[in-house]
């Protein structure tokens, strides 16, 4: 239901189909969507699986920034400068299904503005925007490896009994 802007920061971004569709629909409505993701490899499978979604997100108008200054463990979002969430849950099935993670939601323009400013500062100080052209120039073997990692993650999720539609 965002009207203007969604800024989301997560180490790993492997949302289910409904979540991805919601983001793409918001972008199609003209909502500015920025996703700040971990640029360093800490957990290779999740890192490369996340990258498998880059092409579709970039094609849909989502801006992606990768944070390289250090490991990114933020799990936050700001929507329309009013609503925010902070917690321990990545947007991936491992956090949502297998781990004991939690987030809180805050509807407060002051808090949301502070969090947004913090995210902007982090992006300016330690992140690089990945543009559509950059992603398309990546070697096909690298992109294939990302899709293989994504397939393995989805297989593991299926074995664990999670359908991924959430």
C-alpha positions as CSV (number, residue, x, y, z in Angstrom):
1,X,0.0,0.0,0.0
2,X,3.0,2.3,-0.2
3,X,2.4,5.5,-2.1
4,X,5.8,7.2,-2.3
5,X,8.8,5.2,-1.2
6,X,10.1,1.9,0.3
7,X,13.6,1.7,1.6
8,X,14.6,-1.8,2.8
9,X,17.9,-3.0,4.2
10,X,18.6,-6.7,4.6
11,X,21.6,-8.9,4.4
12,X,19.7,-11.5,2.4
13,X,16.7,-10.9,0.3
14,X,14.8,-14.1,-0.8
15,X,11.2,-13.1,-0.5
16,X,8.3,-15.4,-1.5
17,X,6.3,-14.9,-4.6
18,X,3.6,-12.6,-3.0
19,X,6.2,-10.3,-1.5
20,X,8.1,-10.0,-4.8
21,X,4.8,-9.3,-6.7
22,X,3.9,-6.6,-4.1
23,X,7.2,-4.9,-4.6
24,X,7.0,-5.1,-8.4
25,X,3.4,-3.8,-8.4
26,X,4.5,-0.9,-6.1
27,X,7.3,0.0,-8.5
28,X,4.9,-0.2,-11.4
29,X,2.7,2.3,-9.6
30,X,5.6,4.7,-9.4
31,X,6.7,4.0,-5.8
32,X,10.4,4.6,-5.4
33,X,11.9,1.3,-4.1
34,X,15.4,1.0,-2.8
35,X,16.9,-2.2,-1.5
36,X,20.2,-2.1,0.4
37,X,21.8,-5.5,0.5
38,X,25.0,-7.0,1.7
39,X,27.8,-6.7,-0.8
40,X,30.3,-8.9,1.0
41,X,30.1,-12.6,1.0
42,X,29.4,-14.0,4.4
43,X,27.1,-16.9,3.7
44,X,27.8,-17.8,0.0
45,X,24.6,-19.8,-0.7
46,X,22.2,-17.0,0.5
47,X,24.4,-14.3,-1.0
48,X,24.4,-15.8,-4.5
49,X,20.8,-16.9,-4.3
50,X,19.8,-13.3,-3.5
51,X,21.6,-12.1,-6.6
52,X,19.4,-14.4,-8.8
53,X,16.6,-12.0,-8.2
54,X,18.5,-8.9,-9.3
55,X,17.7,-9.0,-13.0
56,X,13.9,-9.1,-12.4
57,X,14.0,-6.4,-9.7
58,X,16.2,-4.1,-11.7
59,X,14.0,-4.6,-14.8
60,X,11.0,-3.7,-12.6
61,X,12.5,-0.4,-11.6
62,X,13.8,-1.4,-8.2
63,X,17.1,0.3,-7.2
64,X,19.6,-2.1,-5.6
65,X,22.6,-1.0,-3.5
66,X,25.2,-3.3,-2.2
67,X,26.9,-2.4,1.0
68,X,30.7,-3.1,0.9
69,X,32.1,-1.2,3.9
70,X,31.5,-4.1,6.3
71,X,29.1,-6.9,6.7
72,X,25.5,-5.6,6.7
73,X,23.3,-7.1,9.4
74,X,20.5,-4.5,9.3
75,X,17.0,-5.8,9.0
76,X,15.0,-2.6,8.7
77,X,12.5,-0.9,6.3
78,X,10.9,2.5,6.0
79,X,7.7,3.0,4.1
80,X,6.4,6.4,3.0
81,X,8.4,8.2,5.8
82,X,5.8,7.0,8.4
83,X,5.9,3.3,8.9
84,X,9.1,1.4,9.9
85,X,10.2,-2.0,11.0
86,X,13.3,-3.0,12.9
87,X,14.3,-6.5,14.0
88,X,16.3,-9.6,13.5
89,X,14.5,-11.2,10.6
90,X,16.0,-11.2,7.1
91,X,13.5,-11.4,4.3
92,X,14.3,-15.0,3.5
93,X,12.6,-18.3,4.3
94,X,15.4,-19.3,6.7
95,X,14.6,-16.3,9.0
96,X,10.8,-16.6,8.5
97,X,10.6,-20.4,8.9
98,X,13.6,-21.9,10.6
99,X,14.9,-19.3,13.0
100,X,13.4,-17.6,15.9
101,X,13.3,-14.1,14.5
102,X,11.2,-11.1,15.3
103,X,10.6,-7.6,14.1
104,X,8.6,-4.7,15.5
105,X,6.6,-2.3,13.4
106,X,6.5,1.4,14.3
107,X,4.2,4.0,12.9
108,X,5.9,7.2,13.8
109,X,7.1,9.9,11.3
110,X,10.0,11.0,13.6
111,X,11.4,7.6,14.0
112,X,10.9,6.7,10.4
113,X,12.8,9.9,9.4
114,X,15.7,9.1,11.6
115,X,15.9,5.5,10.3
116,X,15.7,6.7,6.7
117,X,18.5,9.3,7.3
118,X,20.6,6.5,8.8
119,X,20.0,4.3,5.8
120,X,20.8,7.1,3.4
121,X,24.1,7.8,5.3
122,X,25.0,4.1,5.1
123,X,24.4,4.0,1.4
124,X,26.5,7.2,0.8
125,X,29.3,6.0,3.0
126,X,29.6,2.4,2.0
127,X,27.3,1.2,-0.8
128,X,27.4,1.1,-4.5
129,X,24.3,1.1,-6.7
130,X,24.0,-1.8,-9.0
131,X,22.6,-0.7,-12.3
132,X,20.7,-2.8,-14.8
133,X,23.6,-2.5,-17.3
134,X,26.1,-3.6,-14.6
135,X,24.0,-6.7,-14.0
136,X,23.7,-7.5,-17.7
137,X,27.4,-7.2,-18.1
138,X,28.1,-9.8,-15.5
139,X,29.4,-13.1,-17.1
140,X,26.6,-15.5,-17.8
141,X,28.4,-18.2,-15.8
142,X,28.2,-15.9,-12.7
143,X,24.5,-15.3,-13.3
144,X,24.0,-19.1,-13.8
145,X,25.8,-19.8,-10.5
146,X,23.3,-17.4,-8.8
147,X,20.4,-19.2,-10.3
148,X,21.8,-22.6,-9.2
149,X,22.2,-21.2,-5.7
150,X,18.7,-19.9,-5.8
151,X,17.4,-23.3,-7.0
152,X,19.3,-25.1,-4.2
153,X,17.8,-22.7,-1.6
154,X,14.3,-23.3,-3.0
155,X,14.9,-27.0,-2.9
156,X,16.0,-26.8,0.7
157,X,12.9,-24.8,1.5
158,X,10.7,-27.4,-0.1
159,X,12.3,-30.2,1.8
160,X,11.8,-28.2,5.0
161,X,8.1,-27.9,4.1
162,X,7.9,-24.2,3.3
163,X,6.1,-23.3,0.1
164,X,7.5,-19.8,-0.2
165,X,4.3,-18.1,-1.2
166,X,4.3,-15.8,1.8
